[in-house]
Amino acid sequence: DFLERISARIINEVHGISRVTYDISSKPPATIEWE
């Protein structure tokens, strides 16, 4: 899976990154509340 490969590469190559999340909602980013 493309997204899985990309997230694994980011986690392995970028120091300090331990998680990659995807926002696939149709809402603009400003209307999404993270909890």
N, C-alpha and C positions, 0 to 999 in steps of 0.2 A: 504494500500500500504506500502510495506516494507520501501522504501526510505523516505516516509513521516513520518513514525513512528521514524525512526532513526534521521532524521533532527529535529523533535520536541523534542526528548530526548536530543540531543546535545544542542539545544537552551535553554531548561529548566534546564539542569544540569551543563552547563559550564558558569561560570560567565564572562560577557563581550561579549558573542556571541549573535548576533542579527539576523544573516542570515547564511544559509548553501546553497552553490551552488554545482551543479554537473557538471562535465566536461565529456560529453559522446562522444566527438569527437574522431576520430581515430588518430588525430595528437598527437605527443609527447608533453608533457607540455611545453617544451622549445620553441616551435614554435607558441604558442598561445599568442596573445597580448590582455591584459585587458585594457579597456578604461573607 
